[in-house]
Amino acid sequence: MDAVEKEMESRKNEIIKELELLFKTNMKITDWDVPETDDNEAAMILVNILQEGLDKIKEDIKAGKFTNY
């Protein structure tokens, strides 16, 4: 395991918790804005949006847009 892998592994749980917090926060906002919402439907739509964002980030990585951080 190289240094980058070790660094990411050491922060893995924190990163996952932040993602879960983003998900839960957006679910709460959806529930406030649309009280009669179907939570399962909203959750799946939100997961799809998050996946779309992750896919965009992957495309940007492949295009070399994250080389100077």
N, C-alpha and C positions, 0 to 999 in steps of 0.2 A: 504494500500500500504506500503510495507516494504522499508527499506533504499535503497536496490539495485534497486527496481522498481522506486523509486523516482529519483535516480541518473540517470538511463537510460532514464527516461521520460524527465528529464531536458536537456539531450543531444541528444534527438531523432532527432530534426531538423538538428543539426550539423552532425550527423551520416548519415542521408539521403542525405544531401548536399555533403558529402565526397564521397558517393557511386555514386551520379550523376556525380560528377567531374571525378571519375575513368572511368565511362561509356563514358562521352563526350571526355575525353582525348584519350581513345582507339579508339573512332569513328574517331577522327581527324587523328590519326596515320594511321588507315586503309585507310582513304581517301587520305592521302599523298602517301602511299605505293601502293594503287590500285585506281587511280583516277576515273576509269570507274566503280567503285563498285556500286552495287545496295544498297543504304543506308538502306532500310528496311530489306533486307536479312542480311546485315552486323550487323545491330542492333539486330536482333533476334538471330544470332549466338553468338554475344557478351553477350546477356542476358542469353543464355543457358550456356555459359562458366562461367559467374558470379554465376548462380544458381548451377552449378556443384561445384564451390568453396565453396559456402554456405553449400551445402549438405555435403561436406567433413568436414567442420568445425563442423557441427552438429554431424557427426559420431565421430569425435575426442572428442567432449564434452561428448557424451554417453560413450566413452571409458575412460573417466577420464583424458584426456590429458591437460585440462585447469584448473587444481585444484590449481596450485601454482603460480598464477600471482599476 
